[in-house]
């Protein structure tokens, strides 16, 4: 399919090149042989190769007539071929498709701090749904024609058609400007290659990778993945937990982050707080009184987690607070801070 598409595109550009060459030769010939001005020469060339049969601009001498005969004979074959190729190109929607892809690429080029999702399979769709609920800018990278057709039916998704393991494809998706990348490809080897490429192209973005087997976990972490998720392992552990501690798991499930308007858990980046709170304590922030939310976790600059941190914990730069509350309290929190 890709070979056929490339072949049609190659024929189209060849046809355009031949058309330009034919018009150039005809125009130059009428200027040099018939001594026409360039506008008249161009006009004569166009009416000759298109066989419309209009009268010549000025009477032609014998040499000019011989040249015109040569141009007519040449153009009959070439012009017919050119028209058929251009018609075939448009009929196969390649022209319209390329215009659409250029528009999509322009939108992608304007994105910054967005998320790239490699693969639109089951995990990729779930990731896109979650990111969409938070109105995060996203770009999908997919090569499967059926999945691409499904993406296009959505109408509002930005995507790049191609192999996510290719640096060129990742750059087209804006990896150099992205804040994060999620790779959910079926093959652990492909995910490993994507992580290596993405980390090389962007040393600061957050990379989350899917893995199928335990042996891939360490390799993906070494390659540069910040987090490695094993869906099958998580699913099995979750089902076992529903047997062992069902009430706790059900309660935690109800705290799941659904979107900006229905969150029960939120994280606060200390740098995003007003300056007067920097290096102050959790007690000074007084979230409970101001918003109704409760601090349940603290992430240190060294990426260590503290559960139920002490009220005297300092709000130092490069740290985060994790808070819990009802959706309306979370909304109030976001408005205030």
WOVENZI-V527515 format. One record per residue. RES is the residue in one letter. SS is DSSP state (~ for helix, > for strand, _ for the rest). PSI is psi in degrees with one decimal (NA if undefined). D_FIRST is the distance of its C-alpha to the first C-alpha in whole Angstrom. Layout:
# WOVENZI-V527515
res=<RES & RES>
ss=<SS & SS>
psi=<PSI & PSI>
d_first=<D_FIRST & D_FIRST>
This chain:
# WOVENZI-V527515
res=<X & X & X & X & X & X & X & X & X & X & X & X & X & X & X & X & X & X & X & X & X & X & X & X & X & X & X & X & X & X & X & X & X & X & X & X & X & X & X & X & X & X & X & X & X & X & X & X & X & X & X & X & X & X & X & X & X & X & X & X & X & X & X & X & X & X & X & X & X & X & X & X & X & X & X & X & X & X & X & X & X & X & X & X & X & X & X & X & X & X & X & X & X & X & X & X & X & X & X & X & X & X & X & X & X & X & X & X & X & X & X & X & X & X & X & X & X & X & X & X & X & X & X & X & X & X & X & X & X & X & X & X & X & X & X & X & X & X & X & X & X & X & X & X & X & X & X & X & X & X & X & X & X & X & X & X & X & X & X & X & X & X & X & X & X & X & X & X & X & X & X & X & X & X & X & X & X & X & X & X & X & X & X & X & X & X & X & X & X & X & X & X & X & X & X & X & X & X & X & X & X & X & X & X & X & X & X & X & X & X & X & X & X & X & X & X & X & X & X & X & X & X & X & X & X & X & X & X & X & X & X & X & X & X & X & X & X & X & X & X & X & X & X & X & X & X & X & X & X & X & X & X & X & X & X & X & X & X & X & X & X & X & X & X & X & X & X & X & X & X & X & X & X & X & X & X & X & X & X & X & X & X & X & X & X & X & X & X & X & X & X & X & X & X & X & X & X & X & X & X & X & X & X & X & X & X & X & X & X & X & X & X & X & X & X & X & X & X & X & X & X & X & X & X & X & X & X & X & X & X & X & X & X & X & X & X & X>
ss=<_ & ~ & ~ & ~ & ~ & ~ & ~ & ~ & ~ & ~ & ~ & ~ & ~ & ~ & ~ & ~ & ~ & ~ & ~ & ~ & ~ & ~ & ~ & ~ & ~ & ~ & ~ & ~ & ~ & ~ & ~ & ~ & ~ & _ & _ & _ & _ & ~ & ~ & ~ & ~ & ~ & ~ & ~ & ~ & ~ & ~ & ~ & ~ & _ & _ & _ & _ & _ & _ & _ & _ & _ & _ & _ & _ & ~ & ~ & ~ & ~ & ~ & ~ & ~ & ~ & ~ & ~ & ~ & ~ & ~ & ~ & ~ & ~ & ~ & ~ & ~ & ~ & ~ & ~ & ~ & ~ & ~ & ~ & ~ & ~ & ~ & ~ & _ & _ & ~ & ~ & ~ & ~ & ~ & ~ & ~ & ~ & ~ & ~ & ~ & ~ & ~ & ~ & ~ & ~ & _ & _ & _ & _ & _ & > & > & > & > & _ & _ & _ & ~ & ~ & ~ & ~ & ~ & ~ & ~ & ~ & ~ & ~ & ~ & ~ & _ & _ & _ & _ & > & > & > & > & > & _ & _ & ~ & ~ & ~ & ~ & ~ & ~ & ~ & ~ & ~ & ~ & _ & _ & _ & > & > & > & > & _ & _ & _ & _ & _ & ~ & ~ & ~ & ~ & ~ & ~ & _ & _ & _ & _ & _ & _ & _ & > & > & > & > & _ & _ & _ & _ & ~ & ~ & ~ & ~ & ~ & ~ & ~ & ~ & ~ & ~ & ~ & ~ & ~ & ~ & _ & _ & _ & _ & > & > & > & > & > & _ & _ & _ & ~ & ~ & ~ & ~ & ~ & ~ & ~ & ~ & ~ & ~ & _ & _ & _ & > & > & > & _ & ~ & ~ & ~ & ~ & ~ & ~ & ~ & ~ & ~ & ~ & ~ & ~ & ~ & ~ & _ & ~ & ~ & ~ & ~ & ~ & ~ & ~ & ~ & ~ & _ & _ & _ & _ & _ & _ & _ & _ & _ & _ & > & > & > & > & > & ~ & ~ & ~ & _ & _ & ~ & ~ & ~ & _ & _ & _ & > & ~ & ~ & ~ & ~ & _ & ~ & ~ & ~ & ~ & ~ & _ & _ & > & > & > & > & > & > & _ & _ & _ & _ & _ & > & > & > & _ & _ & _ & _ & _ & _ & > & _ & _ & _ & _ & _ & > & > & > & > & > & _ & _ & ~ & ~ & ~ & ~ & ~ & ~ & ~ & ~ & ~ & ~ & _>
psi=<-44.8 & -37.1 & -42.2 & -42.5 & -44.2 & -36.0 & -44.5 & -42.4 & -40.8 & -42.8 & -37.7 & -47.6 & -33.3 & -42.6 & -42.2 & -38.8 & -41.9 & -39.7 & -44.6 & -42.4 & -43.0 & -45.0 & -39.5 & -44.3 & -44.9 & -45.3 & -46.7 & -38.1 & -45.0 & -30.6 & -45.3 & -40.2 & -47.0 & -3.7 & 38.2 & 155.4 & 157.8 & -33.3 & -45.1 & -37.9 & -42.9 & -42.3 & -45.9 & -38.8 & -46.6 & -45.2 & -23.4 & -50.3 & -23.1 & -6.3 & 40.6 & -21.2 & 17.4 & 157.0 & 146.6 & 153.7 & -45.3 & 154.5 & 141.3 & 140.7 & -178.2 & -44.4 & -41.5 & -37.3 & -41.7 & -42.4 & -39.7 & -40.1 & -44.5 & -42.0 & -39.3 & -47.9 & -42.6 & -43.5 & -28.0 & -46.1 & -51.3 & -44.7 & -38.2 & -41.6 & -44.1 & -46.8 & -40.8 & -39.8 & -46.0 & -41.0 & -42.4 & -39.4 & -46.2 & -38.8 & -30.1 & 10.4 & 15.4 & -37.7 & -47.7 & -39.6 & -40.6 & -39.3 & -42.8 & -42.7 & -34.1 & -38.2 & -42.0 & -42.1 & -36.0 & -39.0 & -40.4 & -39.0 & -22.4 & -13.4 & 145.4 & 147.7 & 36.1 & 179.0 & 134.4 & 127.0 & 114.3 & 110.6 & 128.6 & 38.5 & -156.3 & -48.9 & -38.4 & -40.1 & -41.0 & -39.7 & -43.1 & -39.1 & -43.3 & -44.8 & -37.0 & -34.7 & -18.2 & 10.6 & 38.4 & 138.5 & 127.4 & 149.7 & 129.0 & 140.2 & 119.1 & 146.5 & -15.7 & 119.4 & -38.2 & -41.5 & -34.4 & -40.5 & -38.2 & -39.6 & -43.9 & -32.1 & -26.5 & -35.2 & -29.1 & 14.1 & 134.1 & 135.0 & 158.0 & 127.1 & 118.9 & 178.8 & 120.8 & -18.0 & -6.0 & 131.8 & -39.6 & -40.9 & -42.9 & -38.6 & -36.9 & -29.6 & -3.5 & 36.1 & -31.5 & -17.1 & -1.6 & 149.4 & -26.1 & 159.3 & 135.1 & 122.1 & 120.7 & 30.6 & 149.8 & -30.9 & 128.3 & -34.7 & -42.0 & -41.2 & -39.1 & -42.2 & -39.9 & -44.1 & -45.2 & -46.6 & -45.6 & -41.4 & -33.5 & -37.7 & -24.4 & 105.2 & -9.3 & -12.0 & 152.8 & 126.9 & 125.1 & 128.0 & 147.6 & 146.8 & 149.3 & -32.7 & 155.6 & -37.2 & -20.0 & -21.7 & -55.0 & -39.2 & -41.7 & -36.7 & -42.4 & -35.9 & -21.0 & 5.0 & 132.7 & -35.8 & 142.8 & 124.0 & 132.7 & 94.4 & -41.7 & -41.0 & -42.6 & -40.4 & -43.5 & -42.3 & -37.7 & -42.8 & -39.8 & -38.1 & -33.0 & -20.7 & -42.7 & -49.4 & 67.2 & -40.7 & -39.2 & -45.3 & -41.6 & -39.4 & -44.1 & -39.4 & -35.0 & -15.5 & -0.8 & 142.5 & 117.3 & -32.6 & -179.0 & -30.7 & -2.7 & 31.4 & 146.0 & -16.9 & 139.0 & 153.3 & 141.8 & 121.9 & 125.7 & -37.4 & -20.3 & -9.4 & 158.2 & 145.6 & -30.5 & -14.8 & -9.4 & 131.7 & 10.1 & -179.7 & 167.9 & -34.6 & -40.0 & -31.2 & -35.4 & 50.8 & -37.2 & -43.4 & -38.4 & -32.7 & -20.0 & -8.8 & 155.8 & 135.2 & 123.0 & -10.1 & 157.8 & 129.8 & 120.0 & 164.8 & -23.4 & 9.8 & 28.4 & 143.7 & 137.2 & 120.1 & 133.9 & 61.7 & 154.0 & 148.9 & -20.7 & -1.1 & 130.0 & 140.3 & 78.6 & 154.3 & 152.5 & 21.9 & 169.1 & 149.5 & 141.2 & 122.0 & 157.8 & 146.6 & 173.2 & 158.6 & -41.9 & -30.1 & -37.9 & -40.9 & -41.5 & -40.5 & -47.3 & -35.2 & -39.1 & -37.0 & NA>
d_first=<0 & 4 & 5 & 5 & 6 & 9 & 10 & 11 & 12 & 14 & 15 & 17 & 19 & 20 & 21 & 23 & 24 & 26 & 27 & 29 & 30 & 32 & 33 & 35 & 36 & 38 & 39 & 41 & 42 & 44 & 45 & 47 & 48 & 49 & 50 & 48 & 47 & 44 & 43 & 45 & 43 & 39 & 41 & 41 & 38 & 36 & 38 & 38 & 34 & 34 & 36 & 38 & 42 & 43 & 47 & 47 & 48 & 51 & 52 & 50 & 52 & 51 & 49 & 47 & 47 & 46 & 43 & 42 & 42 & 39 & 37 & 37 & 36 & 33 & 32 & 32 & 29 & 27 & 28 & 26 & 23 & 23 & 23 & 21 & 18 & 19 & 19 & 16 & 15 & 17 & 16 & 12 & 14 & 13 & 16 & 17 & 15 & 16 & 19 & 19 & 17 & 20 & 23 & 22 & 22 & 25 & 26 & 25 & 27 & 30 & 30 & 33 & 34 & 31 & 29 & 25 & 24 & 21 & 20 & 20 & 21 & 24 & 26 & 24 & 25 & 28 & 29 & 27 & 30 & 33 & 32 & 31 & 35 & 36 & 34 & 33 & 30 & 27 & 24 & 21 & 18 & 15 & 12 & 11 & 9 & 12 & 15 & 14 & 14 & 17 & 18 & 18 & 20 & 23 & 23 & 25 & 23 & 22 & 19 & 17 & 13 & 13 & 15 & 18 & 20 & 19 & 22 & 20 & 19 & 22 & 24 & 21 & 22 & 26 & 27 & 30 & 31 & 31 & 33 & 32 & 28 & 27 & 25 & 24 & 21 & 22 & 23 & 26 & 25 & 22 & 25 & 27 & 25 & 24 & 28 & 29 & 27 & 28 & 31 & 31 & 30 & 32 & 35 & 37 & 34 & 34 & 32 & 31 & 29 & 29 & 30 & 30 & 33 & 36 & 35 & 33 & 35 & 37 & 34 & 32 & 36 & 37 & 33 & 34 & 33 & 36 & 36 & 34 & 33 & 33 & 32 & 33 & 37 & 37 & 37 & 39 & 42 & 42 & 42 & 45 & 47 & 47 & 49 & 51 & 52 & 50 & 52 & 51 & 47 & 47 & 49 & 47 & 44 & 46 & 46 & 42 & 41 & 39 & 39 & 41 & 43 & 44 & 44 & 47 & 46 & 46 & 46 & 48 & 47 & 51 & 50 & 49 & 52 & 55 & 57 & 60 & 58 & 57 & 59 & 61 & 61 & 59 & 63 & 63 & 59 & 61 & 58 & 59 & 62 & 60 & 57 & 58 & 55 & 56 & 55 & 53 & 52 & 52 & 49 & 51 & 50 & 49 & 47 & 50 & 50 & 53 & 54 & 56 & 57 & 61 & 62 & 63 & 60 & 59 & 56 & 55 & 52 & 49 & 50 & 49 & 50 & 49 & 51 & 51 & 52 & 51 & 48 & 51 & 53 & 49 & 49 & 52 & 52 & 49 & 51 & 54 & 52>
